[in-house]
Amino acid sequence: MKKSQAFAQIGAMTGVVKLSDIIMIILQIDNFKLDTLKKLKPAIGYEGEDLTLLSEIYVDLTYQRKLKIQTIINRLIDSGGFDKAVAGHIDLAVRPNGRQFVWDGFHRCIKAAICGLLEIKASKFIHDINHSEEQCQKIEAEMFKVRNADQTSMAPDEIFKAKVVFREKGDTTDKQLTLLKRCMLNVAGTNSDSSAY
């Protein structure tokens, strides 16, 4: 598969996606295993407790940042591979249906999987058993926003995307989204109309 095809296929993904589906597409890129992976030193796996199989992790793209695969690959090559000490742990939210969603550490999961790791160290937040999927999304989007937008620099469109799901009281995001939809504009995939610009 050509790199452009793989990137387009991943870029077209929306909603809830299994992490392993993204990895499978990346690993199908022509010469990826022969060229790119040869430039990376083998990853040393995590040990101890709090390990989660990468194959059991989901990502909710309704509030997550856009995946910049080439940037991830370039960073891996520049650093020589995946460094678990630098990466630390990821943060998962376990929804009532038992599925584990990475709300912080999405890119780290991709890096770990590209470098051949099967497990990653994770801390887990357990949703209330009575929460709906929408409530879970809102809570995760809020945690994502607080961790990333309120603490570090995020692009305005990434913040807007998280706010659309989070819907903070007193915020103007809903009005902005309504206006964008009326104007046939799409910011970071927040307008589901495929004809929007």
C-alpha positions as CSV (number, residue, x, y, z in Angstrom):
1,M,0.0,0.0,0.0
2,K,1.3,3.5,-0.8
3,K,2.0,5.8,2.0
4,S,-0.5,8.4,0.7
5,Q,-3.2,5.7,0.6
6,A,-2.5,4.6,4.1
7,F,-2.5,8.1,5.5
8,A,-5.8,8.9,3.6
9,Q,-7.4,5.7,5.0
10,I,-6.4,6.6,8.5
11,G,-7.3,10.2,8.1
12,A,-10.8,9.2,7.0
13,M,-11.5,7.2,10.2
14,T,-14.0,8.7,12.6
15,G,-15.7,7.8,15.9
16,V,-14.5,4.8,17.9
17,V,-11.6,2.9,16.3
18,K,-9.5,0.0,17.6
19,L,-5.9,1.0,17.9
20,S,-4.8,-2.2,16.2
21,D,-6.7,-1.3,13.1
22,I,-4.6,1.9,12.7
23,I,-1.4,0.0,13.3
24,M,-2.3,-2.7,10.8
25,I,-2.7,0.0,8.1
26,I,0.7,1.6,9.0
27,L,2.5,-1.7,8.8
28,Q,1.0,-2.3,5.3
29,I,2.8,0.7,3.9
30,D,5.2,-0.3,1.1
31,N,8.7,-0.9,2.4
32,F,7.8,0.2,5.9
33,K,9.0,-3.0,7.5
34,L,12.1,-3.2,5.3
35,D,13.2,0.5,5.4
36,T,11.6,2.4,8.3
37,L,11.7,-0.3,11.0
38,K,15.4,-1.1,10.2
39,K,16.3,2.5,11.3
40,L,14.8,1.8,14.7
41,K,16.5,0.0,17.6
42,P,14.3,-2.8,19.0
43,A,12.0,-1.5,21.8
44,I,12.5,-2.9,25.3
45,G,9.2,-4.0,26.7
46,Y,7.6,-2.7,29.9
47,E,7.8,-4.9,33.0
48,G,5.8,-5.1,36.2
49,E,2.2,-4.3,36.9
50,D,-0.3,-2.0,35.3
51,L,0.3,-3.3,31.8
52,T,-2.4,-3.3,29.1
53,L,-2.3,-5.1,25.7
54,L,-2.2,-2.6,22.9
55,S,-4.5,-4.8,21.0
56,E,-7.3,-4.2,23.6
57,I,-7.1,-0.4,23.4
58,Y,-9.6,1.8,21.6
59,V,-9.4,5.5,20.6
60,D,-12.4,7.9,20.4
61,L,-11.6,10.2,17.5
62,T,-14.6,12.5,18.3
63,Y,-12.3,14.3,20.7
64,Q,-8.8,13.2,20.0
65,R,-6.2,15.1,18.0
66,K,-5.6,14.3,14.3
67,L,-3.0,11.6,14.0
68,K,0.1,12.9,12.2
69,I,1.6,9.6,11.2
70,Q,4.6,11.0,9.3
71,T,5.5,13.2,12.3
72,I,5.3,10.2,14.6
73,I,7.5,8.2,12.2
74,N,10.0,11.0,11.9
75,R,10.2,11.4,15.7
76,L,10.8,7.7,16.1
77,I,13.6,7.8,13.6
78,D,15.2,10.9,15.1
79,S,15.2,9.4,18.5
80,G,16.2,5.9,17.3
81,G,13.1,4.2,18.5
82,F,10.6,4.0,21.3
83,D,12.0,5.0,24.8
84,K,9.7,3.7,27.5
85,A,11.3,5.9,30.1
86,V,10.5,9.0,28.1
87,A,7.1,7.8,27.2
88,G,6.1,6.8,30.7
89,H,2.5,5.5,31.0
90,I,-0.7,6.3,29.1
91,D,-4.1,7.1,30.5
92,L,-7.1,4.8,29.8
93,A,-10.7,5.2,30.6
94,V,-12.7,2.0,31.0
95,R,-16.3,2.4,29.9
96,P,-19.2,0.4,31.3
97,N,-19.0,-2.0,28.4
98,G,-15.4,-2.9,29.4
99,R,-13.7,-1.3,26.5
100,Q,-10.5,0.7,27.3
101,F,-10.1,4.1,25.6
102,V,-6.8,5.9,25.5
103,W,-7.7,9.5,26.5
104,D,-4.1,10.6,26.9
105,G,-1.2,8.9,25.2
106,F,-2.7,8.0,21.8
107,H,0.5,8.9,19.9
108,R,2.6,7.0,22.4
109,C,0.5,3.9,21.8
110,I,1.1,4.2,18.0
111,K,4.9,4.6,18.6
112,A,5.0,1.6,20.9
113,A,3.1,-0.6,18.5
114,I,5.1,0.5,15.5
115,C,8.3,-0.5,17.4
116,G,6.9,-3.9,18.1
117,L,5.6,-3.6,21.7
118,L,2.6,-5.6,22.6
119,E,1.9,-4.0,26.0
120,I,2.1,-0.5,27.5
121,K,2.0,0.7,31.1
122,A,-1.3,2.4,31.8
123,S,-3.2,4.1,34.6
124,K,-7.0,3.6,34.4
125,F,-10.0,5.7,35.2
126,I,-13.2,3.7,35.6
127,H,-16.4,5.3,34.4
128,D,-19.5,5.0,36.5
129,I,-21.4,1.8,35.4
130,N,-24.5,3.9,34.7
131,H,-22.8,6.3,32.3
132,S,-23.9,6.4,28.7
133,E,-21.4,6.4,25.8
134,E,-22.1,10.2,25.4
135,Q,-21.4,10.8,29.1
136,C,-18.2,8.8,28.9
137,Q,-17.1,10.8,25.8
138,K,-17.8,14.1,27.6
139,I,-15.8,13.1,30.7
140,E,-12.9,11.9,28.6
141,A,-13.0,15.0,26.4
142,E,-12.9,17.2,29.5
143,M,-9.9,15.2,30.9
144,F,-8.2,15.4,27.5
145,K,-8.7,19.2,27.3
146,V,-7.5,19.8,30.9
147,R,-4.4,17.7,30.4
148,N,-3.5,19.0,27.0
149,A,-5.1,22.3,26.2
150,D,-5.0,23.8,29.7
151,Q,-1.5,22.7,30.4
152,T,0.4,22.7,27.1
153,S,0.1,24.4,23.8
154,M,-2.6,23.0,21.5
155,A,-3.7,24.3,18.1
156,P,-7.0,26.2,18.2
157,D,-8.7,23.7,16.0
158,E,-7.7,20.8,18.4
159,I,-9.0,22.7,21.4
160,F,-12.3,23.5,19.5
161,K,-12.7,19.8,18.6
162,A,-12.4,18.7,22.2
163,K,-14.8,21.5,23.3
164,V,-17.4,20.3,20.8
165,V,-17.6,17.0,22.7
166,F,-17.0,18.4,26.2
167,R,-19.5,21.2,25.9
168,E,-18.4,23.3,28.8
169,K,-21.1,25.4,30.5
170,G,-21.1,29.0,29.5
171,D,-18.9,28.3,26.5
172,T,-19.8,29.6,23.0
173,T,-18.6,26.4,21.2
174,D,-22.2,25.2,20.3
175,K,-23.0,28.6,18.8
176,Q,-19.7,28.5,16.9
177,L,-20.4,25.0,15.6
178,T,-23.9,26.0,14.5
179,L,-22.4,29.0,12.6
180,L,-19.7,26.8,11.0
181,K,-22.4,24.3,9.8
182,R,-24.5,27.0,8.4
183,C,-21.5,28.3,6.5
184,M,-20.7,24.8,5.3
185,L,-17.3,24.8,7.0
186,N,-15.6,21.9,8.7
187,V,-13.0,22.5,11.5
188,A,-11.1,19.3,12.5
189,G,-13.9,17.0,11.5
190,T,-16.6,18.6,13.7
191,N,-19.0,19.0,10.8
192,S,-20.3,15.6,9.6
193,D,-21.5,17.1,6.3
194,S,-19.1,15.6,3.7
195,S,-19.7,18.6,1.4
196,A,-18.4,21.1,4.0
197,Y,-15.2,23.0,3.3
